[in-house]
Amino acid sequence: MTSKLEAQEIQLNQFIASGQKEEAVRLLYQMAASCARNNDFERADDFRDRLYEVDSMALTAIVKVNEIIEAEKTKALTPDRRRIWARFFDGLSPEEADAFFFALKEMTVAADETVLQQGMTSDRLYLVYQGQLKIVHEGEHKQTLIHHLGPGDTFGEDTFFSINICTVSVCTLGATTLSYLERDKLDAIRLQFSQLEGHLKKICGSGRKIYDWLRQKGLDRRAYKRINYHTKVSFQVLSSADAALQRPVTAELWDISKYGLSFYFQSKNRQAVRRLVGRTLGVRFTLPVGDQEKEIALTGTVQGVQDHPLDEYSVHLKLRRNFSDEAMKTIRDIAGH
């Protein structure tokens, strides 16, 4: 299908370059119809739009290809799919539902394959159409089964709606058919349907259930007490050799635990912030110890970034070297004062 389309696109560009408008219209019509019949609605819509650009007066071809695309879209949303995804159709307007479902891509995954890997990043929201999967937590010495997933379930919300690394792994138990939405597709749809992301969060959740399941298994990642302590910090991204890749950024320390810390900072570049997840940061701040200011220099890996109003983000860092019990007592005493 792809190679044939590539050849057709080459021929199309030749028709357009040589002013063969009728031939270009005829070929675009064929390409749009073929993509629609193969459920490749993104390309079908693109070719339909190009048809209009090439000759806006080719109304017969435009109307007919629109009818084909809409008919194939209706066929694609079978009664079975409408039943499985009823909560999406109930929670979205008809226009939002169409935009959402026809932005999805589909994949078939063999048994015993990992779809999401703990500790990695992901920008996909997954919908399970057929098959079974398991959610597992990869501990230092063992793997713990957290939950099972089947048709009608969704996963990936915790990294799709927030800027986090995967807290768990999701693996197939047998051959599985999944649909998925990519983050950049949602960002494009939001230009027309600004409320869609909020509606999807209500339908799918924002990943809270993962943390609830982990807590039930005694795997709460916040098992260690956090000490609220606010002071100015500076941080910068480090390479694997710990050489600075950018200038230090000023932030506000929020809390500290034995194994990590979090801080807030402002940025208008969301994409750059998203790239922080999984990166190593160097963090510096001072603590008042007795009559002196002691400088603290730490390194750690970004586990997640939460966005807040007014272009503000909170960064959650897992330390490479944990604080000692004595250090935590000192910090607790300082925070108490």
N, C-alpha and C positions, 0 to 999 in steps of 0.2 A: 504493500500500500504506500509506504513512504517513498520508495524508489520511483514508483509510478508518478506520485505527486511531484517529486523533484523534477522529473523529466517534463511534466506538464507545466510546471512553473517556469522552466527555462523557455519552453515554447511560448508560453503566455507573454513573457518579457519581450520575446522577439516580435510577436504580433503587435504589442503596444509600441515598441520602438519604431516599427515600420508603418505605423498608422493603420493597421488592419483591425479596425474596431469591431466589425461584425464577428470575425474569427475569435477575437479576444473575449467578446461577450459569450459566444457559444461555448468556449472552453471553460470560462469561469463558471457558467451555469452547470456544466458537467462536473467540475471539481467540487462545487458546493453541494450538489445533489449526492455525489458519491460519498463525501465525508459525512453528510447527514445520515445516509443509509448505514454507515459504519459506526454510528453513534459518536463521531468526532465532531461535536457541535461547535467547539471553539473554532476549528478551522472552517467549518461550514459557514459560520457567521462572518468570519474574516473574508472569505471568498465572496459571499453575498455583498458585503460592504464594498469590496473592490469592484464588483460588477457595477454598482451604482456610480462609483468614481470614474470608471472607464466610460460609461455611457448612461447618464441619468435618465435618458429618454427611452431606454430599453425596458419599458414598463412591463411588457408581457413576460419577459424572462425574469425580471425582478419579482413580480407577483407570484409566478409559478414556483420559483425556487424558495420563496418564503413559505408557500403552502407545503412544499416538501419538507422543509426543516421543521416546521411546527407539527406536521403529521408524525414525523419520526421522533420528535421529542415526546409527543403524547404516547407513542408506542413504547418508548424506552421506560417510561414510568409505569410499569406493569402494576396490576392490582396487588400482586405479591409485594412489590417494593413499597407501594403506598400503605399496605398494611403494616409492614415491618417498621417503616419510618413515619407512622401516623403522627407521632408527637411533633415532628418537624412541620408537617402540613397543618397541624392544629396551632402551632406556635408562631408560624410565619405567615405573612400575607401571601396570596397567590403569586404575586410578582416576585417577592423575596424567595419563595420556595423554588420557583423556576430558575432564578438567578443562581441560587445555591446549588441545586441538584445538577444543573448543566455546567457548573464549574468544576464538578467532581471528576476525578480520574479513577479508573478501576485497575486493580492488579490482582493476580492470583499468586498465592504464596504456597510453596510446598510444605510438607510436614517438617517439624523440628527446625524451623527457620526463625531467626530473631528479627522482629519488625522494629522494635525500639530497644536500644541498648542503654542500660543504666550508665549514667555518667557522661552520655553523649548529648548533643543538642538535636532538636527536631523542630521543623516548622510545618508539620502536617497534623491535621485533625482526621482521625480514622473512623470509619463507620463499618461495622462488621455485617456483611450480607449473608455469607454462608461460611460454616466451619466453626471451630472452637480454638480458643487461645488461652494461655495462662499468663498471669502476672506474677513475676518472681522478684525477690530482692536478693541481690548478690552480696552476701556478707563476706567478711574476711576469711572465714573457714567453712561456710556452708551457704547453700541456696535455700531460701524460704519461699514456699508457695503462699501468695497473698490472696489471689482471687482467680476465678475463671470468667471468660467472656464468650458470648455466643451471638447469633443473629439478633440484630436490633441494638446491640451495645455500641458505645463509642469509646475511644481512648485517645490519649495524646493531648487532652485538654490542658494539662498542667504546663506543658511547654508551648502550646499553640496560643493560648490567651495571655500567658505571661512569658517573661524572658528567663527561662530556667533550663538547667540540664535535666535529663530524665532521672527521676528518683528511683525508678524500677525498670526492669526489662519486660517486654511483652513478646512471647514466643508462640508459634503455631503448634497445635497438637495434631492436626491433620491438614490436608489441602484446604485452603481458606481463600475466600473471595472478599476483598476489601475495596471500599471506595475511600478516597481521601481528598481533602481540600488543602491546597498549599496556601501559606500565609500571604504571599504576594497576590494570589487570586482574590482572597478576601479583601485585601487593601484596595484592589481595583474595583470590586463590586461595591465597596463602601462609598465610592464617589457618587453612585446613583442611589444606594440604599443605606443611608447613614446609620439607621437603627439596627441593621442586620447583625452586627457583632454582638450587641447587647442581647438581642433575641436568642442568638445561638448560645451565649453563655447561660441564659436561663434554661434552655433546653438540655444542654450537655453538662452544665456545671463548669467550674473553672479549675478542676483538679483537686478540690478539697477532699473528695472521697478517697483518693490515693493516700493522703495523710491519715485519714480516719482508719483505713485498713491497716496501715503500718503501725499505728498506735495500738490497734487491737492485737497485733502480733508482737507487741513489745519492742517495736523498731522505730519509735518516735525519734526523729532526728533532732528534736529539741529537748531530749531527755536531760541535758545538762543546763542548770540554771543560768539565765542570762542576767547580767548586771547592767542596768541602765546607767550610762555615763556619757555625757555630751561634751565634746571638745573638738577643736579644729584638727583635721588630719589632712595629709596630702597623699595622693596615690598616683602611681603610674604603671602602665603595662610593661611587663618584662618579657624578654625573649627567653628561650630555653637556657641560654647562657647568663640570664639575669642582667643583660644589658638593656638599658632603658630604650623603649621604642617611641616614647613621646614625652612631652614636658609634664611635670607634676600637675595634678588637678587638685584644687582645694575642695574639701568636703567636710561634712559634719558627722563625727562619730555618734552612733546611736546606742549600741549595746555591745557587750563583750561576754563571751562564754569561754570555757576551757579550750574549746576546739575551734572557735571562730569569732567573727564580729560582723557588724553591719554598719553601714554609713550611708548618708544621703548626699546627693549632689545634683546640680542642674545641668541639662544639656538640651539643645534643640535638634540634635542629630540622633534620631531614634535608631537608625541603622548602625551607627557607630556604637551605640550603647548595647544593641543586641549582640554585637561581635565580642563584647566583654565576656560573655558566658563561656566558661571553660578555660579562660586565659589566666595567666599568673600575674598577680599584682604585687607591687611593693608598696607598703603603707608605712607612713611615719607620723608620730604624734608625740607629745610630751606628757609626762605625769608629774605632779608635785609630790616629791618624796622628801619628807622632812623640810629643810630650808632650800632644797635644790629642785631644779626641773630636770627630770631624767628623760632622755630621748628614747623612744621605743621604735625599733625598726623591725617590721614583720613582712613575711611573704606568704601568700596563700592563693588558692584557686577559687575563682568566682563560680559559685553554685547556682546563683540565680539573681535576677534583677527584676524588681517590681516597679511598674510605672505609677506615678501619682500626678495629681493636677499640677498645672503651672510648670510643665516640663521638668518635673523633679523625679528622681529615681532613687530607690534604695538598693544597695549592692550587698549581697550576702556572701561572705568570704569564709572558706574553710582553710584554717592555718596549716602550713607545712609542719611547723613545730608547735606543739600544744603548750599552753601556759602551765606552769607548775602549780601545785596546790598553794604554795607559799605566795606566788605571784598573784593568784586569784584572790587570796586573803588581803593582800596589799591593795589591789584594785577595789575590792569590796569596801575596805575601810575608807579609801579616798572618795569613792562614790557616796558613802554614807555621810561624809562631811559636806 
